[in-house]
Amino acid sequence: MSRHILVLGGTTEARELAARLAERPGVRVTTSLAGRVSRPGALDGEVRVGGFGGADGLAAWLREHRVDAVADATHPFAAGITANAARAAAATGVPAVVLRRPGWTAGPGDVWHPVATLAEAAEVLPRLGRRVFLTTGRLGLAAFAELSALHFLVRSVEAPGPPMPPRTRVLLARGPFTVAGETALLREHRIDVLVTKDSGGEATAAKLTAARELGVPVVVVRRPPLPEGVLAAPDVAAALDRLGLAP
């Protein structure tokens, strides 16, 4: 009898996990995407797009589709999805694991200003610089919309919508990025402060190295905490182990 694994996706790790699961005999994998990116790319196994309707809706889906385990491999800042997944798993008795890559750590020469929210990031920006490289994604720009005296370079995978700061230039790009490329970008736009979420991973870490080498301060939005009692795994291998599917 096959095991049905639901992967809550949207990250590089989710794609890798789905591929590893699909290779295993007797395993059926379904990856669920929120639908915020219009061209997510090919995925191994089955794919569904769209929300579940909260924790209750997800619990109903788990029962209806006879899911044997849930792997939450969403973005570290997808706190709502993670909370709903934890509640749905608890309600149905379905084992669940949260796959979270380790966050970034400041090193020698880094000038980081940790904050808890995008709103706090907006509060500290005016005293740190005037030309901002904003790499927090296309959602949440409203937190910076009132900062009319600052110039923003906003990088995202897809075009953001209003509200956003009045002096904004949008750069559409998808990682991974290189240190040389990020350094050139910071110099070209005369960036004097960087804003990022602590997403972790290598794909977008080059900007932190570039900022360090150029002496640019970085406002780092800390990750939301995981729900109490969830089982966390730092990488795909550990997630497979905790699902009982290690090689």
Secondary structure as GFF3:
##gff-version 3
##sequence-region A 1 247
A	DSSP	beta_strand	3	8	.	.	.	ID=ss1
A	DSSP	alpha_helix	12	22	.	.	.	ID=ss2
A	DSSP	beta_strand	27	33	.	.	.	ID=ss3
A	DSSP	beta_strand	46	49	.	.	.	ID=ss4
A	DSSP	alpha_helix	54	64	.	.	.	ID=ss5
A	DSSP	beta_strand	69	72	.	.	.	ID=ss6
A	DSSP	alpha_helix	79	92	.	.	.	ID=ss7
A	DSSP	beta_strand	96	99	.	.	.	ID=ss8
A	DSSP	beta_strand	112	115	.	.	.	ID=ss9
A	DSSP	alpha_helix	118	124	.	.	.	ID=ss10
A	DSSP	three_ten_helix	125	127	.	.	.	ID=ss11
A	DSSP	beta_strand	131	135	.	.	.	ID=ss12
A	DSSP	three_ten_helix	141	144	.	.	.	ID=ss13
A	DSSP	beta_strand	151	156	.	.	.	ID=ss14
A	DSSP	beta_strand	168	172	.	.	.	ID=ss15
A	DSSP	alpha_helix	179	188	.	.	.	ID=ss16
A	DSSP	beta_strand	193	197	.	.	.	ID=ss17
A	DSSP	alpha_helix	206	214	.	.	.	ID=ss18
A	DSSP	beta_strand	218	221	.	.	.	ID=ss19
A	DSSP	beta_strand	232	233	.	.	.	ID=ss20
A	DSSP	alpha_helix	236	242	.	.	.	ID=ss21
###
